[in-house]
Amino acid sequence: MDIKSDFLEGIGNKIAEFREKNKQTQNDLSFLTGIENSEISRYEQGKINLTISTLLKFAQALNVQPKQLFDFEFDIKKY
C-alpha cells in the first residue's frame, strides 16, 4: 500500500473509464494527446507520475473537466 501508487492508479482508472465510455482506443488517445501508445497504457495502470500538462492533455482528449479525473474514492486516512 503506497499512497502515491494508489492515487495514480485511481487517476489511471478514471482515464481508462472515460476513454472506454467515449469508445476510444488507446491508439485514439495517443493520437489526440501526442503521447506514445505504450505510455497511455502505463498511465492507465498508474505506473507513471502525471504532470499537470499531461493531465490537461488527457482531459482535453477525453472531453472532460480536469477535476473529473480526480473523482474517485480515496481514503487518505488509511495511509
Backbone as a chain_set.jsonl record, in Angstrom:
{"seq": "MDIKSDFLEGIGNKIAEFREKNKQTQNDLSFLTGIENSEISRYEQGKINLTISTLLKFAQALNVQPKQLFDFEFDIKKY", "coords": {"N": [[0.83, -1.181, 0.0], [0.911, 1.912, -1.114], [0.716, 5.326, -0.977], [1.115, 7.149, -3.126], [1.239, 5.464, -5.415], [-1.28, 4.231, -5.269], [-2.958, 6.453, -5.573], [-2.245, 7.386, -8.144], [-3.062, 5.158, -9.575], [-5.811, 5.34, -9.227], [-6.391, 7.678, -10.702], [-5.546, 6.782, -13.201], [-7.397, 4.739, -13.642], [-9.7, 6.279, -13.96], [-9.07, 7.658, -16.315], [-9.012, 5.513, -18.131], [-11.662, 4.665, -17.83], [-13.193, 6.886, -18.806], [-12.183, 6.939, -21.406], [-13.065, 4.478, -22.445], [-15.819, 4.861, -22.156], [-16.174, 6.859, -24.033], [-15.79, 5.375, -26.242], [-13.21, 5.181, -27.258], [-10.0, 4.11, -28.354], [-6.79, 3.112, -27.01], [-4.965, 3.847, -28.91], [-6.364, 5.907, -30.218], [-6.395, 7.803, -28.161], [-3.679, 8.217, -27.898], [-3.105, 9.424, -30.369], [-4.604, 11.801, -30.106], [-3.434, 13.041, -27.887], [-0.719, 13.044, -28.307], [0.927, 11.422, -26.946], [2.89, 8.536, -26.529], [1.62, 5.306, -27.417], [2.284, 3.106, -25.771], [2.881, 4.412, -23.431], [0.411, 5.475, -22.748], [-0.951, 3.216, -21.864], [0.584, 2.653, -19.575], [0.083, 4.941, -18.054], [-2.662, 4.568, -17.601], [-2.548, 2.362, -15.981], [-1.487, 3.407, -13.746], [1.226, 3.59, -13.426], [2.943, 5.581, -14.132], [3.966, 8.803, -13.167], [1.862, 11.562, -13.342], [2.102, 14.726, -14.957], [0.918, 18.1, -14.613], [0.509, 19.179, -17.132], [0.266, 16.872, -18.712], [-2.007, 15.742, -17.57], [-3.873, 17.671, -18.328], [-3.808, 17.308, -21.108], [-4.935, 14.757, -21.307], [-7.496, 15.279, -20.23], [-8.521, 17.078, -22.125], [-8.464, 15.488, -24.484], [-10.241, 13.519, -23.743], [-12.486, 14.932, -23.436], [-13.411, 16.025, -20.979], [-13.733, 17.727, -17.814], [-10.791, 18.664, -16.044], [-10.95, 18.133, -13.256], [-12.674, 15.985, -13.118], [-11.155, 13.742, -13.506], [-10.172, 13.223, -11.073], [-12.214, 12.25, -9.615], [-12.827, 9.958, -7.67], [-13.05, 7.407, -5.158], [-10.977, 7.824, -2.384], [-9.324, 7.058, 0.368], [-7.559, 8.785, 2.394], [-6.863, 8.553, 5.006], [-6.15, 5.955, 5.549], [-3.512, 5.727, 5.142]], "CA": [[0.0, 0.0, 0.0], [1.698, 3.125, -1.267], [-0.24, 6.396, -1.251], [1.323, 7.698, -4.468], [0.845, 4.453, -6.394], [-2.73, 4.054, -5.21], [-3.59, 7.654, -6.125], [-2.028, 7.353, -9.59], [-3.91, 4.095, -10.109], [-7.166, 5.888, -9.266], [-6.471, 8.571, -11.86], [-5.442, 5.929, -14.381], [-8.688, 4.065, -13.827], [-10.636, 7.275, -14.491], [-8.696, 7.88, -17.717], [-9.495, 4.344, -18.882], [-13.131, 4.682, -17.767], [-13.697, 7.887, -19.752], [-11.794, 6.515, -22.75], [-13.988, 3.415, -22.842], [-17.143, 5.479, -22.273], [-16.149, 7.593, -25.296], [-15.498, 4.406, -27.303], [-11.897, 5.492, -27.795], [-8.946, 3.139, -28.087], [-5.558, 3.741, -26.547], [-4.389, 4.474, -30.107], [-7.07, 7.177, -30.392], [-5.915, 8.722, -27.128], [-2.301, 8.522, -28.271], [-3.172, 10.388, -31.471], [-5.146, 13.073, -29.623], [-2.583, 13.649, -26.863], [0.687, 13.066, -28.705], [1.636, 10.551, -26.004], [3.082, 7.201, -27.094], [0.607, 4.318, -27.054], [2.751, 2.309, -24.629], [2.788, 5.261, -22.247], [-1.02, 5.564, -22.398], [-1.216, 2.019, -21.065], [1.239, 2.792, -18.275], [-0.677, 5.952, -17.3], [-3.918, 3.96, -17.168], [-2.238, 1.411, -14.912], [-0.974, 4.155, -12.599], [2.657, 3.312, -13.293], [3.705, 6.787, -14.468], [3.515, 10.008, -12.485], [1.306, 12.558, -14.252], [2.334, 16.151, -14.761], [-0.305, 18.874, -14.861], [0.381, 19.285, -18.597], [-0.236, 15.593, -19.208], [-3.385, 15.639, -17.096], [-4.683, 18.533, -19.191], [-3.904, 16.646, -22.415], [-5.926, 13.684, -21.169], [-8.825, 15.879, -20.049], [-8.947, 17.626, -23.415], [-8.705, 14.386, -25.408], [-11.405, 12.768, -23.263], [-13.594, 15.88, -23.399], [-13.893, 16.121, -19.599], [-13.063, 18.723, -16.986], [-9.681, 18.016, -15.336], [-11.343, 17.652, -11.925], [-13.374, 14.708, -13.24], [-10.17, 12.664, -13.437], [-9.909, 13.013, -9.646], [-13.478, 11.876, -8.986], [-12.831, 8.554, -7.256], [-12.898, 7.247, -3.71], [-9.588, 7.712, -1.935], [-9.313, 7.244, 1.818], [-6.197, 9.184, 2.748], [-6.636, 8.185, 6.407], [-5.596, 4.599, 5.679], [-2.061, 5.808, 4.949]], "C": [[0.882, 1.255, 0.0], [0.755, 4.236, -1.722], [-0.116, 6.925, -2.677], [0.849, 6.713, -5.536], [-0.67, 4.274, -6.445], [-3.464, 5.246, -5.822], [-3.446, 7.681, -7.647], [-2.879, 6.274, -10.256], [-5.363, 4.57, -10.21], [-7.367, 6.808, -10.455], [-6.429, 7.754, -13.152], [-6.742, 5.206, -14.686], [-9.732, 5.024, -14.403], [-10.336, 7.576, -15.963], [-9.245, 6.746, -18.569], [-11.023, 4.329, -18.94], [-13.716, 5.662, -18.789], [-13.357, 7.499, -21.194], [-12.76, 5.455, -23.272], [-15.403, 3.962, -23.027], [-17.274, 6.231, -23.598], [-15.914, 6.69, -26.511], [-14.2, 4.746, -28.038], [-10.945, 4.343, -27.466], [-7.748, 3.877, -27.496], [-4.846, 4.416, -27.718], [-5.038, 5.829, -30.37], [-6.532, 8.22, -29.415], [-4.472, 9.14, -27.403], [-2.261, 9.585, -29.36], [-3.594, 11.768, -30.971], [-4.225, 13.793, -28.633], [-1.136, 13.824, -27.31], [1.559, 12.234, -27.775], [1.72, 9.157, -26.625], [2.05, 6.213, -26.553], [1.022, 3.497, -25.826], [2.682, 3.111, -23.332], [1.342, 5.418, -21.794], [-1.372, 4.397, -21.485], [-0.623, 2.16, -19.662], [0.572, 3.87, -17.42], [-1.97, 5.342, -16.757], [-3.711, 2.959, -16.035], [-1.696, 2.099, -13.659], [0.503, 3.959, -12.382], [3.54, 4.51, -13.616], [3.096, 7.971, -13.725], [3.054, 11.032, -13.519], [1.803, 13.955, -13.92], [0.993, 16.854, -14.992], [-0.547, 18.978, -16.365], [-0.203, 18.012, -19.19], [-1.687, 15.391, -18.801], [-4.317, 16.476, -17.974], [-4.848, 17.948, -20.591], [-4.961, 15.549, -22.371], [-7.335, 14.264, -21.055], [-9.36, 16.407, -21.377], [-9.303, 16.512, -24.394], [-9.947, 13.582, -25.042], [-12.656, 13.626, -23.183], [-14.262, 15.922, -22.015], [-13.173, 17.276, -18.912], [-11.936, 18.023, -16.228], [-10.08, 17.435, -13.982], [-12.07, 16.31, -11.98], [-12.412, 13.522, -13.176], [-9.772, 12.352, -11.995], [-11.148, 12.517, -8.903], [-13.532, 10.363, -8.724], [-12.623, 8.504, -5.745], [-11.429, 7.057, -3.36], [-9.551, 8.065, -0.453], [-7.888, 7.524, 2.276], [-5.845, 8.772, 4.199], [-6.012, 6.795, 6.559], [-4.073, 4.583, 5.465], [-1.463, 6.433, 6.155]], "O": [[1.51, 1.593, 1.004], [0.075, 4.099, -2.738], [-1.122, 7.125, -3.359], [0.134, 7.098, -6.461], [-1.264, 4.18, -7.519], [-4.472, 5.074, -6.508], [-4.41, 7.964, -8.358], [-3.362, 6.461, -11.373], [-6.061, 4.238, -11.168], [-8.387, 6.733, -11.14], [-7.192, 8.014, -14.083], [-7.139, 5.078, -15.844], [-10.55, 4.63, -15.234], [-11.258, 7.731, -16.764], [-9.868, 6.983, -19.604], [-11.606, 4.018, -19.978], [-14.622, 5.311, -19.545], [-14.163, 7.713, -22.1], [-13.217, 5.533, -24.412], [-16.104, 3.565, -23.958], [-18.341, 6.244, -24.212], [-15.846, 7.159, -27.648], [-14.101, 4.62, -29.259], [-11.073, 3.692, -26.429], [-7.701, 5.108, -27.487], [-4.194, 5.445, -27.537], [-4.35, 6.793, -30.706], [-6.251, 9.36, -29.788], [-4.097, 10.288, -27.166], [-1.478, 10.532, -29.285], [-3.015, 12.781, -31.363], [-4.24, 15.022, -28.554], [-0.409, 14.652, -26.762], [2.786, 12.33, -27.813], [0.741, 8.658, -27.179], [1.661, 6.277, -25.387], [0.202, 3.228, -24.949], [2.45, 2.55, -22.261], [1.07, 5.487, -20.596], [-2.019, 4.579, -20.453], [-1.274, 1.818, -18.674], [0.5, 3.734, -16.198], [-2.333, 5.566, -15.603], [-4.611, 2.74, -15.224], [-1.473, 1.452, -12.636], [0.994, 4.142, -11.268], [4.751, 4.463, -13.399], [1.876, 8.124, -13.662], [3.782, 11.331, -14.466], [1.912, 14.325, -12.751], [0.052, 16.254, -15.511], [-1.687, 18.876, -16.818], [-1.065, 18.066, -20.067], [-2.501, 14.924, -19.597], [-5.414, 16.038, -18.32], [-5.913, 18.077, -21.195], [-5.78, 15.425, -23.282], [-8.26, 13.787, -21.713], [-10.528, 16.2, -21.706], [-10.334, 16.584, -25.063], [-10.623, 13.033, -25.912], [-13.747, 13.13, -22.903], [-15.485, 15.864, -21.891], [-12.132, 17.74, -19.378], [-12.115, 16.881, -15.805], [-9.603, 16.366, -13.601], [-12.081, 15.574, -10.993], [-12.82, 12.414, -12.826], [-9.116, 11.345, -11.728], [-11.12, 12.381, -7.68], [-14.181, 9.606, -9.446], [-12.093, 9.437, -5.142], [-10.731, 6.239, -3.959], [-9.725, 9.222, -0.071], [-7.11, 6.601, 2.516], [-4.671, 8.663, 4.554], [-5.412, 6.496, 7.591], [-3.434, 3.539, 5.597], [-0.246, 6.606, 6.222]]}, "num_chains": 1, "name": "protein.A"}
